[in-house]
């Protein structure tokens, strides 16, 4: 598998920041209601990206492109973060996470159906193996009460992420990528804050140092920089291949949870890691059978290797 250094660096950055997002978000939720917290981090990240995009103000074209920004915001921000936060209240975190990371498999299917990307048996096998790896790592979460509502919400979360990614890849040439990322996050943040204001109490937020720094880190690196890098990678490469690397995010999440939340490493983690690495190889490396015709030709007048 050949990959440019810049692409590799961006992938590593994305996997790291999105991986540590899970334990950091769990810490922040001790100090704020979930929907208001989701809205705050999204709005801050969106405003930062708008400031970055201002030098290209002419490319915003809001009158023509606002439906694109709104659709992307609903799929990638509002539904994804909103439903995810609510669903975790009904389903064990491990099970919920395993279902959400069905996303690369769904993205592979959507990329094949809508974006014209090739779908080989090997690639599909790799996507399924990756999902199996995430499920194996999350097997500890299969205990406790499991709600049908929670499972449905987890599926909706995975579906919205996959649809949002495929949609951005499809309409990418019609809008400026920086403005698309900025507007979808800012619009999504506003909608989440409005919803949170109607459902939750602002006085429940504890504005201490831990919450403020946690929220700022997530807003800047996870939301603003993370989504910008993710959509940049999607726009420049095959969505299904980039999506396969998101299987690594739960691995980073689990290891960072060990560091920040004192969670334990289990045999499931090791087995899941092996499956995840295998899935990335299957999706990104093309294996070809050697054919006899591919062997070097024997010049005329010379004997073959076994001749006497």
C-alpha positions in Angstrom: 0.0 0.0 0.0 1.5 3.3 -1.1 0.5 6.4 0.8 1.9 9.9 0.7 3.6 11.2 3.9 1.1 14.1 4.1 -1.9 11.7 3.9 -0.3 9.4 6.5 0.3 12.3 8.9 -3.3 13.5 8.6 -4.6 10.0 9.2 -2.5 9.6 12.3 -3.6 13.0 13.6 -7.3 12.1 12.9 -7.1 8.7 14.6 -5.4 10.1 17.7 -7.7 13.1 18.3 -10.9 11.2 17.5 -9.7 8.3 19.7 -9.0 10.4 22.8 -12.3 12.3 22.2 -14.3 9.4 23.8 -12.7 9.5 27.3 -12.3 13.3 27.2 -16.0 13.6 26.4 -16.9 11.2 29.2 -14.9 13.4 31.6 -16.7 16.6 30.4 -20.1 15.0 30.8 -19.5 14.9 34.5 -19.8 18.7 34.4 -22.5 19.4 31.8 -25.7 18.0 30.3 -25.0 16.0 27.1 -26.9 17.9 24.4 -25.7 21.3 25.7 -22.1 20.0 25.8 -22.4 18.6 22.3 -23.8 22.0 21.1 -21.1 24.0 22.8 -18.1 22.1 21.4 -19.6 22.1 17.9 -20.5 25.8 17.9 -17.0 26.8 19.1 -15.4 24.6 16.5 -17.6 25.9 13.8 -16.9 29.6 14.7 -13.1 28.9 14.6 -13.5 27.3 11.1 -15.6 30.3 9.9 -12.8 32.6 11.0 -10.3 30.4 9.0 -12.6 30.5 6.0 -13.2 34.3 6.0 -10.4 35.1 3.5 -12.3 33.1 1.0 -15.7 34.8 1.7 -16.6 35.0 -2.0 -16.7 31.2 -2.2 -19.3 30.9 0.5 -22.2 31.6 -2.0 -24.7 31.1 0.8 -27.8 31.7 -1.3 -26.9 28.9 -3.7 -25.3 26.5 -1.2 -27.2 26.8 2.0 -29.2 23.5 1.4 -26.0 21.7 1.1 -24.6 23.1 4.4 -27.9 22.4 6.2 -28.1 18.8 4.9 -24.5 18.0 5.8 -25.0 19.6 9.3 -28.1 17.5 10.0 -26.4 14.2 8.9 -22.8 14.7 10.2 -23.4 16.9 13.3 -26.9 17.1 14.6 -28.1 13.5 14.1 -24.6 11.9 14.7 -23.8 13.7 17.9 -27.4 14.2 19.2 -28.5 10.6 18.7 -25.2 9.3 19.9 -25.5 11.1 23.2 -29.1 10.1 23.8 -28.5 6.5 22.7 -25.7 5.9 25.3 -28.4 6.4 28.0 -30.2 3.2 26.8 -27.4 0.9 25.8 -24.0 -0.2 27.3 -21.2 1.9 25.9 -19.3 -1.1 24.5 -22.2 -2.4 22.5 -23.2 1.1 21.3 -19.6 1.8 20.1 -19.5 -1.5 18.3 -22.7 -0.8 16.4 -21.6 2.8 15.6 -18.4 1.5 14.0 -20.5 -0.4 11.5 -20.0 3.0 9.7 -17.0 2.0 7.6 -19.0 -1.0 6.3 -22.0 1.2 5.4 -19.7 3.8 3.9 -18.1 1.1 1.7 -21.5 0.1 0.5 -22.7 3.7 -0.2 -19.4 4.5 -1.9 -19.9 1.5 -4.2 -23.6 2.3 -4.9 -23.5 6.1 -5.2 -19.9 7.1 -5.8 -18.9 4.5 -8.2 -16.0 3.1 -6.2 -14.9 -0.5 -6.8 -16.2 -3.1 -4.4 -14.3 -6.3 -4.5 -14.9 -9.4 -2.3 -11.6 -8.7 -0.6 -12.6 -5.1 0.3 -15.9 -6.2 1.6 -14.3 -8.9 3.7 -11.9 -6.4 5.1 -14.7 -4.1 6.1 -16.6 -6.9 7.8 -13.4 -8.1 9.6 -12.8 -4.5 10.8 -16.3 -4.4 12.3 -15.8 -7.8 13.9 -12.6 -6.4 15.5 -14.4 -3.4 17.0 -17.2 -5.7 18.2 -14.6 -8.0 19.8 -12.9 -5.1 21.6 -16.3 -3.9 22.8 -17.5 -7.4 23.9 -17.2 -6.3 27.6 -20.1 -3.9 26.9 -22.5 -6.7 26.0 -23.5 -7.1 29.6 -26.3 -5.3 31.3 -29.7 -4.2 30.1 -29.9 -3.8 26.4 -32.7 -1.7 25.1 -34.2 -2.1 21.5 -34.4 1.7 21.4 -30.7 2.0 22.2 -29.7 -0.4 19.5 -31.9 1.5 17.0 -30.3 4.8 18.0 -26.8 3.3 17.6 -27.7 2.1 14.1 -29.1 5.6 13.3 -25.8 7.1 14.5 -23.7 4.9 12.2 -26.1 5.4 9.3 -26.0 9.2 9.7 -22.2 9.3 9.8 -21.9 7.1 6.7 -24.6 9.0 4.8 -23.0 12.3 5.8 -19.6 11.2 4.5 -20.9 9.8 1.3 -23.0 13.0 0.8 -19.9 15.3 1.3 -17.9 13.2 -1.1 -20.7 13.4 -3.7 -21.3 17.1 -3.6 -17.7 18.1 -2.8 -17.0 19.7 -6.1 -20.0 22.1 -5.8 -18.8 23.9 -2.6 -15.6 25.1 -1.1 -14.4 22.4 1.3 -13.4 24.8 4.1 -16.7 26.6 4.0 -18.6 23.3 3.9 -16.8 22.0 7.0 -17.2 25.3 8.9 -20.9 25.9 8.1 -22.0 22.3 8.8 -20.4 22.4 12.2 -21.6 25.8 13.1 -25.1 25.2 11.9 -25.1 21.8 13.7 -23.8 23.5 16.9 -26.6 26.1 16.8 -29.3 23.4 16.3 -27.9 21.3 19.2 -27.7 24.3 21.5 -31.3 25.2 20.7 -32.4 21.7 21.3 -30.4 21.4 24.5 -31.8 24.7 25.8 -35.3 23.3 25.4 -34.5 20.0 27.0 -31.8 20.7 29.6 -30.8 23.3 32.2 -27.9 25.7 31.6 -27.4 26.0 35.3 -26.3 22.4 35.5 -23.0 23.3 33.6 -20.1 23.5 36.0 -17.7 26.1 34.5 -14.5 24.8 36.2 -11.0 24.5 34.7 -11.4 20.9 33.8 -14.6 21.4 31.8 -13.4 24.6 30.1 -10.1 23.1 28.9 -11.6 19.8 28.0 -14.3 21.5 25.9 -11.8 23.8 24.2 -9.5 21.0 23.3 -12.4 19.0 21.8 -13.7 22.0 20.0 -10.4 23.0 18.4 -8.7 19.6 17.7 -11.5 17.0 17.6 -14.3 19.1 16.0 -12.7 21.9 14.0 -9.4 20.3 12.9 -10.7 16.7 13.0 -13.7 17.1 10.7 -11.7 19.4 8.4 -9.0 16.7 8.0 -11.5 13.9 7.7 -13.4 15.6 4.8 -10.1 16.6 3.2 -9.0 12.9 3.2 -12.4 11.8 1.9 -12.4 14.3 -0.9 -8.9 13.4 -2.1 -9.1 9.6 -1.8 -11.5 6.6 -1.9 -14.1 7.1 0.9 -14.2 3.4 1.7 -10.4 3.2 2.1 -10.2 6.2 4.3 -13.2 4.9 6.3 -11.4 1.6 6.9 -8.8 3.5 9.0 -11.5 4.7 11.4 -11.6 1.2 12.8 -8.4 2.2 14.6 -10.2 4.9 16.5 -11.7 2.6 19.2 -8.2 1.2 19.8 -6.9 4.7 20.6 -10.0 5.3 22.6 -9.6 2.2 24.8 -5.9 2.8 25.4 -6.5 6.5 26.3 -9.3 5.3 28.6 -6.8 3.2 30.4 -4.6 6.3 30.9 -7.3 8.8 31.8 -10.1 6.6 33.3 -8.0 3.7 34.7 -9.9 1.1 32.6 -8.3 -2.3 32.1 -6.7 -3.9 29.0 -8.4 -7.3 28.2 -7.7 -10.2 25.9 -10.6 -8.8 23.8 -8.5 -5.7 23.0 -5.6 -7.8 21.7 -7.8 -10.0 19.6 -9.7 -7.0 18.3 -6.5 -5.2 17.4 -5.4 -8.1 15.3 -8.7 -8.1 13.4 -8.6 -4.3 12.9 -5.1 -4.4 11.5 -6.1 -7.3 9.2 -9.1 -5.3 7.9 -7.0 -2.3 7.0 -4.6 -4.5 5.0 -7.5 -6.2 3.2 -9.2 -3.0 2.3 -6.0 -1.1 1.2 -3.7 -3.7 -0.2 -4.4 -5.5 -3.5 -3.3 -9.1 -3.5 -2.7 -10.6 -6.9 -2.1 -14.2 -7.9 1.0 -14.8 -9.8 0.4 -16.2 -13.2 2.6 -18.4 -15.3 2.5 -15.8 -18.1 4.1 -13.3 -15.7 7.3 -15.3 -15.4 10.3 -14.0 -17.4 10.5 -15.3 -20.9 13.3 -17.7 -21.8 15.3 -16.3 -24.7 15.5 -18.4 -27.8 18.3 -21.0 -27.8 18.6 -21.1 -24.0 17.5 -24.0 -21.9 14.9 -23.6 -19.1 15.9 -23.8 -15.4 15.6 -27.6 -15.2 17.1 -28.5 -18.6 20.3 -30.5 -19.0 
